[in-house]
Amino acid sequence: MGGARWRLSWWVVLGLLLVCTGSAHGQSRVDNPTLDPAAWSKGFKKLPAAVMTEPGELPHLEVVETKKRAPDATERARVPLKHTHVSARITEFVAEVEVRQTYENTAANPIEVLYVFPLPENSAVNHLHMQIGERKINAEIKKRAEARRTYEKAKREGHTAALLEQERPNVFTQSVANIPPKSAIEVVVRYVQDLSYDAGWYEFVFPMVVGPRYMPGQALGGPQSGEGTHADTTRVPDASRISPPYVGQGKRSGHDISLEVVANAGRPLTDIDVPTHQVVKQARSDGSLRLALKDQASVPNRDFVFRYRVADDRPRATLFTSNESGPGYFSLVIQPPGVDVDALVGRRELIFVVDVSGSMNGLPLSLSRDAIRQALGGLRPLDTFNVITFASGTRQLFDSAQPANSATLQQAQNFVSTLRAGGSTEMAKAIDAALAPRVTPGRNRYVFFLTDGFVGNESELIEKGERFTRAATSKDAQARVFTMGVGSSPNRNLIDGLSKAGRGVATYVSSREDPLGAVNRFYHVIDQAILTDLHIEWGG
């Protein structure tokens, strides 16, 4: 069904702190990061790193405080992002990435800025520094509360300081205090991540947008935890920390971002796919492949996705280890052979759950409708199925799953054609409707969620999916949850987390892709599974 992956590591930090006391260092530059297996296997938990992003624009810094015209008055202004340079090196199944962002403070006074940006949910930050003029400020690792106290103290004393805090596995906030006037600011983040693998394809993703999330629950009064546009709520108590302002249209200047990927898989690459952006490809003498964004006046503001297949008809295992200090760590990937298994896996009950909330308006819902139509065409006469939609409330096509015959399939096609987007994203109710009913003995339930994942209560939903899946699985039946992320920048933390909790697989369809490929991958997995429920026997 995919590459089996095990990983042992310890994550020790919740905040990165940068404090400048005036020491000067030369500026360093790393254009092509080299793989550091020790750092990746031990790496730090994904720590906050930067950017106020908007659908349609790449990040800008948002000034929290500039000059004060009165003791209690503040101004807000925008610090433009001059350039973002992304350099990634892929070796085997590991990517090491450097993100270098340059900002400029044009204000006449020192400022404090706050910015939020995405990183992959399966990454581990192993380096951060900030360059302000001649001063290079390196990160110091502290626990979150301690780092916040140190930052506030440095701010009061007039030092230039930066604090990075993790909000979600794929969302980070960075605060920078006392930026000097008329100066350039460069923030450099380096991280490592393992690539996802499914049905012979490896996938590397660089996220470019923190999408707007729906925040369920009642608004909390009093002081807020952050500076965002949404109040903290009873169910998302940090909503104000993950709701930056959003403006803009779907593209940005192509001269403001550069991205380079160098891939060396250790074996010949047989297929290459970049479905999201136009790129220039170059085969190198060492057998690696170099990709770069095509020089254009504008580029789409969506997650960058690079997929590739390798030539190998035999099972292959790759192991990274590290034991530089303390306990040892390892990461193991086992890639199955490229074979087809024709035997089906029993009678199926398929539940299609479609997000029709306001954020799905336009192309995302159109992609979902196309995907459901194609998925309905893959049902067999012995299958049963149902279609559920959710926004502020939940609707079901049938009271319970029905046999897939010409009449019910036509009803489903008519139902899907009428879907319209609007309302909030109450996804918890849809999980209840899809997973709570008892699984018919002898059938396997497969739930297929189609969503952009823009909610703030990811942990609640993932836990609910895991609980229902575990309860529904019996001796004679099983329940699994599959997810399809739709749109230009879906919330991969939720989409990957829900499918993992439900022992399924996540697929993605960007605004430039035909959803048929994702639907085919879904049926390939449930009909032709090779290995499932893998575990390791440690021998005592």
VMD Tcl script that draws the C-alpha trace (Angstrom):
set ca {
  {0.00 0.00 0.00}
  {3.00 2.27 0.47}
  {6.43 2.45 1.95}
  {6.54 1.32 5.56}
  {8.25 3.90 7.76}
  {9.43 3.75 11.35}
  {11.06 6.59 13.18}
  {12.46 6.94 16.69}
  {13.41 10.41 17.83}
  {13.04 12.82 20.73}
  {11.68 16.31 20.38}
  {12.87 18.65 23.07}
  {12.10 22.21 22.13}
  {9.00 24.33 21.84}
  {10.59 27.69 21.13}
  {13.58 29.22 19.41}
  {14.95 32.47 20.79}
  {17.18 34.98 19.04}
  {18.63 37.83 21.11}
  {21.10 40.35 19.72}
  {23.49 42.05 22.13}
  {25.55 43.76 19.48}
  {28.11 41.14 18.43}
  {29.03 41.28 14.74}
  {29.58 38.33 12.46}
  {30.10 37.90 8.75}
  {27.15 36.81 6.68}
  {27.12 33.14 5.67}
  {25.42 31.65 2.62}
  {24.44 28.06 1.95}
  {23.07 27.65 -1.56}
  {23.06 23.83 -1.63}
  {22.41 22.25 1.78}
  {24.07 18.88 2.26}
  {22.32 15.97 3.91}
  {22.96 15.63 7.62}
  {21.46 12.27 8.71}
  {22.42 12.86 12.34}
  {20.59 16.19 12.47}
  {17.54 14.83 10.70}
  {17.20 11.74 12.83}
  {17.57 13.67 16.08}
  {16.25 16.99 14.80}
  {14.28 19.55 16.76}
  {10.52 19.46 16.76}
  {9.18 21.72 14.10}
  {9.68 25.06 15.58}
  {7.92 28.21 14.58}
  {9.23 29.98 11.68}
  {7.78 32.88 10.03}
  {5.12 34.48 7.87}
  {1.88 36.28 7.61}
  {0.50 34.65 4.46}
  {-2.57 35.40 2.46}
  {-4.38 33.40 -0.20}
  {-3.05 35.04 -3.29}
  {0.15 36.43 -1.82}
  {3.27 35.05 -0.25}
  {4.14 36.30 3.22}
  {4.45 39.84 4.46}
  {5.54 40.90 7.90}
  {2.79 42.64 9.84}
  {4.03 45.34 12.20}
  {2.53 44.93 15.65}
  {3.89 48.19 16.98}
  {5.59 51.11 15.27}
  {5.85 54.66 16.57}
  {3.57 55.80 19.38}
  {1.77 59.09 18.90}
  {0.29 58.86 22.39}
  {1.05 56.65 25.41}
  {-1.69 54.18 24.45}
  {-1.63 54.57 20.65}
  {0.01 52.24 18.16}
  {0.20 52.01 14.39}
  {0.18 49.02 12.09}
  {2.13 48.91 8.86}
  {3.38 46.34 6.41}
  {7.01 45.33 6.09}
  {7.34 44.01 2.53}
  {8.90 40.66 1.85}
  {11.57 41.48 -0.71}
  {12.54 37.96 -1.67}
  {12.19 34.30 -0.67}
  {14.82 31.78 -1.76}
  {14.18 28.07 -1.21}
  {16.96 25.53 -1.70}
  {16.20 21.82 -1.19}
  {18.43 18.78 -1.54}
  {16.75 15.36 -1.67}
  {18.80 12.26 -0.90}
  {16.98 8.90 -0.87}
  {13.79 9.66 1.12}
  {15.07 12.70 3.05}
  {14.94 16.38 2.03}
  {17.06 19.08 3.64}
  {15.64 22.53 2.96}
  {16.84 26.09 3.48}
  {14.35 28.97 3.38}
  {15.95 32.42 3.18}
  {13.58 35.40 3.45}
  {14.61 39.04 3.14}
  {12.50 41.87 4.57}
  {13.11 45.63 4.84}
  {12.06 48.03 7.61}
  {11.44 51.38 5.95}
  {10.05 52.99 9.12}
  {11.89 55.82 10.89}
  {11.76 54.08 14.26}
  {12.53 50.61 15.63}
  {9.56 48.28 15.21}
  {8.25 45.00 16.55}
  {6.85 42.60 13.97}
  {4.75 39.45 14.10}
  {4.54 36.97 11.25}
  {3.15 33.49 10.65}
  {4.14 30.95 8.01}
  {3.81 27.27 7.10}
  {6.35 24.47 7.20}
  {5.70 20.81 6.33}
  {3.96 19.00 9.17}
  {6.58 16.23 9.11}
  {9.65 18.49 9.19}
  {12.20 19.14 11.93}
  {13.94 22.51 12.18}
  {17.67 22.21 12.86}
  {18.92 25.75 12.28}
  {17.70 29.33 12.46}
  {19.49 32.65 12.31}
  {18.62 36.27 11.59}
  {20.84 38.82 9.85}
  {20.27 42.53 10.64}
  {22.87 44.69 8.97}
  {26.25 43.41 10.10}
  {24.83 41.45 13.00}
  {24.14 37.74 12.68}
  {21.91 36.42 15.47}
  {21.81 32.66 16.04}
  {18.91 30.84 17.66}
  {18.96 29.57 21.22}
  {16.72 26.64 22.16}
  {14.49 27.06 25.21}
  {11.19 25.72 26.51}
  {8.32 27.84 25.25}
  {7.40 29.66 28.48}
  {11.03 30.41 29.31}
  {11.70 31.61 25.78}
  {8.71 33.98 25.96}
  {9.91 35.48 29.26}
  {13.43 36.01 27.90}
  {12.04 37.60 24.74}
  {9.85 40.05 26.66}
  {12.79 41.01 28.90}
  {15.03 41.63 25.87}
  {12.28 43.68 24.26}
  {11.89 45.91 27.33}
  {15.65 46.46 27.47}
  {15.81 47.54 23.84}
  {17.62 44.51 22.42}
  {16.77 43.12 19.00}
  {15.21 39.71 19.68}
  {13.17 37.09 17.86}
  {10.90 34.39 19.28}
  {9.56 31.45 17.27}
  {6.61 29.47 18.59}
  {4.85 26.40 17.19}
  {1.08 26.80 16.84}
  {0.28 23.66 14.85}
  {2.50 20.96 13.37}
  {2.43 23.00 10.15}
  {1.92 26.59 11.40}
  {4.46 28.76 13.20}
  {4.58 32.28 14.65}
  {7.66 34.45 14.89}
  {7.90 37.70 16.87}
  {10.80 40.09 16.25}
  {11.37 43.02 18.63}
  {13.27 46.29 18.10}
  {14.07 46.03 14.39}
  {16.36 49.01 13.64}
  {14.99 51.70 11.29}
  {15.97 51.76 7.62}
  {17.54 48.29 7.78}
  {17.25 44.98 5.95}
  {16.27 41.81 7.80}
  {17.13 38.30 6.63}
  {15.67 35.25 8.35}
  {17.15 31.84 7.48}
  {15.44 28.59 8.50}
  {16.79 25.13 7.72}
  {14.80 21.97 8.28}
  {14.76 18.31 7.30}
  {11.80 16.11 6.41}
  {11.13 12.61 5.13}
  {9.26 12.37 1.85}
  {5.84 10.77 1.62}
  {5.56 7.57 -0.42}
  {2.55 5.93 -2.03}
  {2.19 3.33 -4.79}
  {5.68 3.85 -6.15}
  {5.67 7.66 -6.00}
  {7.78 9.79 -3.65}
  {6.48 13.30 -2.96}
  {8.20 16.49 -1.77}
  {6.02 19.47 -0.79}
  {7.06 23.03 0.03}
  {4.05 24.87 1.54}
  {3.52 28.49 0.54}
  {0.26 29.48 2.23}
  {-1.35 29.28 5.68}
  {-4.99 28.95 4.63}
  {-7.83 30.61 6.60}
  {-9.28 28.22 9.18}
  {-12.78 27.91 10.59}
  {-12.70 28.32 14.39}
  {-15.56 26.44 16.10}
  {-16.73 27.28 19.61}
  {-17.82 30.37 21.54}
  {-15.63 33.48 21.44}
  {-13.65 34.11 24.62}
  {-13.63 37.61 26.07}
  {-10.73 39.34 27.74}
  {-7.08 39.31 26.66}
  {-6.37 37.25 23.56}
  {-3.44 34.88 23.08}
  {-2.40 36.42 19.76}
  {-2.78 39.26 17.27}
  {-4.93 37.54 14.64}
  {-8.28 38.45 13.13}
  {-10.31 35.78 15.00}
  {-11.03 35.73 18.73}
  {-9.91 32.79 20.84}
  {-12.77 30.32 21.34}
  {-13.79 27.61 23.77}
  {-12.78 24.90 21.27}
  {-9.80 26.69 19.69}
  {-8.27 28.64 22.60}
  {-5.40 29.91 20.43}
  {-7.52 30.97 17.44}
  {-6.07 34.50 17.51}
  {-2.59 33.04 16.98}
  {-3.44 31.15 13.77}
  {-5.72 33.66 12.00}
  {-3.53 36.20 10.17}
  {-5.27 38.72 7.88}
  {-5.87 37.56 4.30}
  {-5.94 39.64 1.14}
  {-4.71 39.23 -2.40}
  {-5.41 37.27 -5.56}
  {-3.86 33.86 -6.41}
  {-0.54 34.97 -7.89}
  {2.54 37.00 -6.94}
  {5.53 38.45 -8.72}
  {7.81 35.75 -10.10}
  {10.82 37.91 -9.29}
  {10.12 37.76 -5.52}
  {10.66 34.03 -5.09}
  {13.22 31.52 -6.31}
  {13.08 27.79 -5.63}
  {15.63 25.10 -6.42}
  {15.42 21.34 -5.79}
  {18.30 18.91 -6.34}
  {17.16 15.25 -6.17}
  {19.46 12.24 -5.90}
  {17.37 9.13 -5.25}
  {20.26 6.69 -5.50}
  {18.51 5.05 -8.45}
  {17.39 6.31 -11.88}
  {14.21 8.41 -11.84}
  {11.65 6.90 -14.22}
  {8.83 9.45 -13.92}
  {8.79 13.08 -12.79}
  {5.74 15.24 -12.09}
  {5.41 18.84 -10.88}
  {1.63 19.42 -11.11}
  {1.57 22.81 -9.39}
  {4.19 25.03 -11.08}
  {6.17 25.39 -14.29}
  {9.79 24.36 -13.77}
  {13.07 24.05 -15.65}
  {14.71 20.58 -15.41}
  {18.40 19.77 -15.71}
  {20.05 16.33 -15.51}
  {23.44 16.63 -13.76}
  {26.64 14.67 -14.31}
  {26.46 13.01 -10.87}
  {23.10 11.42 -11.75}
  {21.00 13.91 -9.81}
  {18.19 16.06 -11.18}
  {17.94 19.82 -10.66}
  {14.58 21.60 -10.78}
  {14.03 25.35 -10.61}
  {10.97 27.55 -10.93}
  {10.63 28.84 -14.46}
  {11.48 32.54 -14.76}
  {8.06 34.17 -15.08}
  {6.44 37.51 -14.37}
  {4.13 35.77 -11.89}
  {3.89 32.37 -10.21}
  {0.89 30.61 -8.62}
  {0.67 31.08 -4.87}
  {0.07 27.44 -4.00}
  {2.04 24.63 -2.38}
  {4.94 23.46 -4.56}
  {4.65 19.70 -5.20}
  {7.37 17.50 -6.77}
  {6.73 13.77 -7.31}
  {8.97 11.10 -8.77}
  {9.21 7.34 -9.28}
  {12.36 5.23 -9.23}
  {13.32 2.17 -11.25}
  {13.29 -0.87 -8.97}
  {11.41 -4.16 -9.34}
  {12.67 -5.57 -6.04}
  {11.87 -4.68 -2.44}
  {14.31 -2.12 -1.09}
  {15.10 -0.98 2.45}
  {16.90 2.24 3.38}
  {18.13 2.93 6.92}
  {19.49 6.12 8.50}
  {21.06 5.84 11.96}
  {22.61 8.18 14.50}
  {24.14 7.63 17.94}
  {26.41 10.64 18.38}
  {25.28 11.18 21.97}
  {22.93 9.31 24.27}
  {20.45 6.77 22.87}
  {20.57 5.85 19.20}
  {18.01 6.87 16.60}
  {17.03 5.45 13.25}
  {14.61 5.86 10.40}
  {13.75 2.92 8.15}
  {11.86 2.92 4.86}
  {10.88 -0.32 3.13}
  {9.75 0.13 -0.46}
  {7.62 -2.70 -1.86}
  {8.28 -4.10 -5.34}
  {6.45 -2.71 -8.33}
  {3.89 -5.49 -8.71}
  {0.09 -5.61 -9.01}
  {-2.12 -7.71 -6.76}
  {-5.46 -8.54 -8.40}
  {-7.34 -10.15 -5.53}
  {-9.99 -7.89 -4.06}
  {-10.33 -7.39 -0.33}
  {-13.91 -8.36 0.45}
  {-17.26 -6.60 0.31}
  {-17.05 -2.83 0.60}
  {-19.13 -0.08 2.16}
  {-17.92 3.26 0.79}
  {-18.90 6.54 2.45}
  {-18.02 9.72 0.55}
  {-17.91 12.82 2.78}
  {-17.72 16.19 0.99}
  {-16.84 19.55 2.55}
  {-19.26 22.20 1.20}
  {-18.32 25.00 3.60}
  {-17.61 28.55 2.40}
  {-13.88 28.01 1.94}
  {-14.65 25.32 -0.67}
  {-16.42 27.78 -2.96}
  {-15.30 27.75 -6.58}
  {-12.59 25.44 -7.85}
  {-12.16 23.28 -4.66}
  {-15.82 22.20 -4.71}
  {-15.69 21.72 -8.48}
  {-12.73 19.36 -8.02}
  {-14.63 17.51 -5.28}
  {-17.73 17.10 -7.45}
  {-15.62 15.69 -10.28}
  {-13.84 13.32 -7.89}
  {-17.12 11.99 -6.43}
  {-18.61 11.45 -9.89}
  {-15.56 9.43 -10.92}
  {-15.53 7.52 -7.63}
  {-19.18 6.55 -8.07}
  {-18.24 5.08 -11.44}
  {-15.81 2.72 -9.69}
  {-18.42 1.09 -7.45}
  {-19.26 -2.60 -7.96}
  {-22.75 -4.14 -7.75}
  {-21.87 -5.87 -4.47}
  {-20.77 -2.56 -2.88}
  {-22.92 -0.34 -0.70}
  {-22.39 3.42 -0.45}
  {-23.60 6.78 0.84}
  {-22.75 10.45 0.27}
  {-22.52 12.90 3.19}
  {-21.94 16.66 3.00}
  {-20.99 19.03 5.79}
  {-20.76 22.76 6.40}
  {-22.65 24.39 9.30}
  {-24.65 21.16 9.43}
  {-24.55 17.65 7.95}
  {-26.67 16.11 5.15}
  {-26.89 12.49 3.99}
  {-28.05 11.24 0.61}
  {-29.51 8.07 2.19}
  {-30.42 7.26 5.79}
  {-27.97 4.35 5.58}
  {-25.60 2.89 2.99}
  {-27.45 1.51 -0.06}
  {-26.52 -1.07 -2.74}
  {-24.78 0.40 -5.78}
  {-27.33 -0.08 -8.57}
  {-28.44 2.09 -11.47}
  {-31.18 3.82 -9.46}
  {-29.10 4.71 -6.40}
  {-26.12 5.76 -8.51}
  {-28.32 8.12 -10.54}
  {-29.68 9.59 -7.29}
  {-26.11 10.14 -6.15}
  {-25.11 11.84 -9.40}
  {-28.10 14.18 -9.14}
  {-27.28 14.91 -5.49}
  {-23.65 15.76 -6.27}
  {-24.68 18.09 -9.12}
  {-26.67 20.25 -6.68}
  {-23.84 20.78 -4.18}
  {-23.13 24.43 -3.35}
  {-20.59 25.92 -0.95}
  {-21.47 28.09 2.04}
  {-21.38 28.18 5.82}
  {-18.91 27.15 8.49}
  {-16.92 23.90 8.76}
  {-18.46 21.65 11.43}
  {-16.45 18.59 10.45}
  {-16.90 16.77 13.76}
  {-20.56 16.10 12.96}
  {-19.59 14.60 9.60}
  {-17.10 12.25 11.27}
  {-19.89 11.12 13.60}
  {-22.26 10.50 10.70}
  {-19.69 8.57 8.66}
  {-18.08 6.43 11.35}
  {-20.53 6.06 14.23}
  {-23.04 3.64 12.58}
  {-22.24 -0.02 13.14}
  {-20.34 -1.70 10.31}
  {-22.33 -4.49 8.67}
  {-20.64 -7.83 9.52}
  {-18.58 -9.12 6.61}
  {-18.14 -5.67 5.07}
  {-15.18 -3.30 5.16}
  {-16.06 0.36 5.60}
  {-13.97 2.89 3.69}
  {-14.68 6.55 4.44}
  {-13.40 9.06 1.87}
  {-13.23 12.71 3.06}
  {-12.82 15.47 0.46}
  {-11.86 18.81 2.05}
  {-9.42 21.71 2.12}
  {-9.04 21.07 5.86}
  {-9.33 24.72 6.90}
  {-10.31 24.27 10.56}
  {-8.54 25.17 13.77}
  {-9.53 22.14 15.88}
  {-7.38 19.57 14.09}
  {-6.45 17.57 17.20}
  {-10.09 17.11 18.21}
  {-11.02 15.79 14.77}
  {-8.02 13.47 14.48}
  {-8.73 11.98 17.92}
  {-12.39 11.49 17.00}
  {-11.46 9.72 13.77}
  {-9.03 7.42 15.57}
  {-11.56 6.58 18.28}
  {-14.37 5.74 15.85}
  {-12.10 3.72 13.57}
  {-10.86 1.64 16.47}
  {-14.40 1.07 17.78}
  {-15.78 0.16 14.34}
  {-13.13 -2.44 13.61}
  {-14.30 -5.90 14.60}
  {-13.31 -9.49 13.94}
  {-15.37 -9.66 10.75}
  {-14.98 -6.10 9.44}
  {-12.69 -3.12 9.38}
  {-13.08 0.64 9.03}
  {-10.52 2.92 7.43}
  {-10.46 6.64 6.73}
  {-9.03 8.09 3.51}
  {-8.68 11.78 2.77}
  {-8.35 13.91 -0.34}
  {-6.95 17.42 0.10}
  {-8.33 19.72 -2.58}
  {-7.23 23.18 -3.69}
  {-3.99 25.09 -3.90}
  {-2.87 24.93 -0.24}
  {-4.87 22.41 1.83}
  {-4.24 21.91 5.55}
  {-1.98 18.87 5.34}
  {-1.73 18.60 9.13}
  {-5.42 17.66 9.34}
  {-5.64 15.73 6.07}
  {-2.58 13.57 6.75}
  {-3.40 13.24 10.46}
  {-6.98 12.08 9.90}
  {-6.00 9.46 7.32}
  {-3.18 8.20 9.54}
  {-5.51 7.98 12.56}
  {-7.99 6.09 10.37}
  {-5.30 3.71 9.01}
  {-5.85 5.02 5.50}
  {-3.97 7.10 2.94}
  {-4.09 10.80 2.04}
  {-4.12 12.02 -1.56}
  {-4.06 15.56 -2.92}
  {-5.52 17.31 -5.95}
  {-4.24 20.80 -6.73}
  {-6.08 23.31 -8.86}
  {-4.11 22.17 -11.93}
  {-4.74 18.42 -11.61}
  {-7.41 16.04 -12.84}
  {-8.99 14.38 -9.77}
  {-9.23 11.07 -11.66}
  {-5.64 10.25 -10.68}
  {-6.41 10.65 -6.96}
  {-9.59 8.56 -7.26}
  {-7.67 5.81 -9.04}
  {-5.06 5.83 -6.26}
  {-7.84 5.46 -3.67}
  {-9.31 2.40 -5.40}
  {-5.83 0.99 -6.01}
  {-5.14 1.08 -2.27}
  {-8.40 -0.48 -1.06}
  {-8.57 -3.10 -3.84}
  {-4.91 -4.03 -4.17}
  {-3.36 -3.65 -0.74}
  {0.03 -5.36 -0.46}
  {0.94 -4.84 3.20}
  {-1.22 -3.52 6.03}
  {-0.93 -3.05 9.79}
  {2.85 -3.45 9.88}
  {4.68 -3.60 13.20}
  {8.15 -4.40 14.52}
  {9.01 -7.24 16.90}
  {11.92 -5.96 18.99}
  {12.83 -9.36 20.38}
  {12.19 -8.44 23.99}
}
mol new
graphics top color blue
foreach p $ca { graphics top sphere $p radius 0.5 }
foreach p [lrange $ca 0 end-1] q [lrange $ca 1 end] { graphics top cylinder $p $q radius 0.2 }
display resetview
